Amino acid sequence: MPSLRFAVNSDIGRAAGTSKATYAVAVQLRVPLFQGGRVRGRFQQAVAGLAAERAEIEDLRGGLSTR
């Protein structure tokens, strides 16, 4: 997901009375360009895991019905 961050910094020094007024402002915009394949891979992995769990449940049901 795209994100936007702001950072502000002012006053530099060891104590409030001796600090110097400085100002820094930063803005960061992150737009992930190559995330589509990663998200698609995670989705496919989750679907495969779900199918494996369903198959295991069916195997257990089959084992219980033959006893």
Backbone hydrogen bonds in HBPLUS format (Angstrom, degrees):
<---DONOR---> <-ACCEPTOR-->    atom                        ^
c    i                          cat <-CA-CA->   ^        H-A-AA   ^      H-
h    n   atom  resd res      DA  || num        DHA   H-A  angle D-A-AA Bond
n    s   type  num  typ     dist DA aas  dist angle  dist       angle   num
A0003-SER N   A0030-ARG O   2.96 MM  27  5.24 154.4  2.03 143.0 151.0     1
A0030-ARG N   A0003-SER O   2.88 MM  27  5.24 168.6  1.89 153.8 157.7     2
A0005-ARG N   A0028-GLN O   2.82 MM  23  5.06 159.3  1.86 148.8 155.6     3
A0028-GLN N   A0005-ARG O   2.86 MM  23  5.06 162.2  1.89 146.0 150.0     4
A0007-ALA N   A0026-ALA O   2.95 MM  19  5.11 151.0  2.03 149.0 148.8     5
A0026-ALA N   A0007-ALA O   2.86 MM  19  5.11 157.5  1.91 154.0 156.2     6
A0009-ASN N   A0024-ALA O   2.94 MM  15  5.15 150.4  2.02 150.6 155.5     7
A0024-ALA N   A0009-ASN O   2.94 MM  15  5.15 144.4  2.07 151.3 153.4     8
A0012-ILE N   A0020-LYS O   2.94 MM   8  5.40 156.6  1.99 150.9 156.6     9
A0020-LYS N   A0012-ILE O   2.84 MM   8  5.40 162.3  1.87 153.9 153.6    10
A0018-THR N   A0015-ALA O   3.23 MM   3  5.47 135.9  2.43 103.1 114.4    11
A0039-VAL N   A0035-GLN O   2.93 MM   4  6.11 167.1  1.95 164.1 166.9    12
A0040-ARG N   A0036-GLY O   2.96 MM   4  6.06 161.3  2.00 147.2 153.1    13
A0041-GLY N   A0037-GLY O   2.90 MM   4  6.00 153.6  1.96 143.0 150.2    14
A0042-ARG N   A0038-ARG O   2.97 MM   4  6.23 158.3  2.01 148.9 154.3    15
A0043-PHE N   A0039-VAL O   2.97 MM   4  6.18 155.8  2.03 148.7 155.5    16
A0044-GLN N   A0040-ARG O   2.96 MM   4  6.19 163.3  1.99 149.7 153.8    17
A0045-GLN N   A0041-GLY O   2.93 MM   4  6.09 152.8  2.00 145.8 153.7    18
A0046-ALA N   A0042-ARG O   2.96 MM   4  6.16 152.6  2.04 144.2 151.1    19
A0047-VAL N   A0043-PHE O   2.93 MM   4  6.23 157.0  1.98 152.3 158.7    20
A0048-ALA N   A0044-GLN O   2.95 MM   4  6.13 157.9  2.00 146.1 152.0    21
A0049-GLY N   A0045-GLN O   2.96 MM   4  6.16 154.2  2.03 144.5 151.6    22
A0050-LEU N   A0046-ALA O   2.95 MM   4  6.17 154.2  2.02 146.9 153.7    23
A0051-ALA N   A0047-VAL O   2.95 MM   4  6.21 157.0  2.01 147.6 153.8    24
A0052-ALA N   A0048-ALA O   2.98 MM   4  6.21 153.3  2.05 145.7 152.8    25
A0053-GLU N   A0049-GLY O   2.99 MM   4  6.24 155.0  2.05 145.7 152.3    26
A0054-ARG N   A0050-LEU O   2.93 MM   4  6.19 158.0  1.97 150.1 156.2    27
A0055-ALA N   A0051-ALA O   2.94 MM   4  6.14 154.9  2.00 145.9 152.8    28
A0056-GLU N   A0052-ALA O   2.96 MM   4  6.19 153.0  2.03 144.7 152.0    29
A0057-ILE N   A0053-GLU O   2.98 MM   4  6.25 153.4  2.05 147.0 154.0    30
A0058-GLU N   A0054-ARG O   2.98 MM   4  6.25 159.2  2.02 148.5 153.9    31
A0059-ASP N   A0055-ALA O   2.92 MM   4  6.18 152.1  2.00 146.4 154.2    32
A0060-LEU N   A0056-GLU O   2.96 MM   4  6.22 155.3  2.02 146.5 152.9    33
A0061-ARG N   A0057-ILE O   2.89 MM   4  6.17 156.6  1.94 150.9 157.6    34
A0062-GLY N   A0058-GLU O   2.89 MM   4  6.07 157.6  1.94 147.2 153.5    35
A0063-GLY N   A0059-ASP O   2.97 MM   4  6.19 150.4  2.06 144.8 152.5    36
A0064-LEU N   A0060-LEU O   3.03 MM   4  6.24 145.8  2.15 144.5 153.2    37
A0065-SER N   A0061-ARG O   3.03 MM   4  6.25 150.2  2.13 148.4 155.9    38
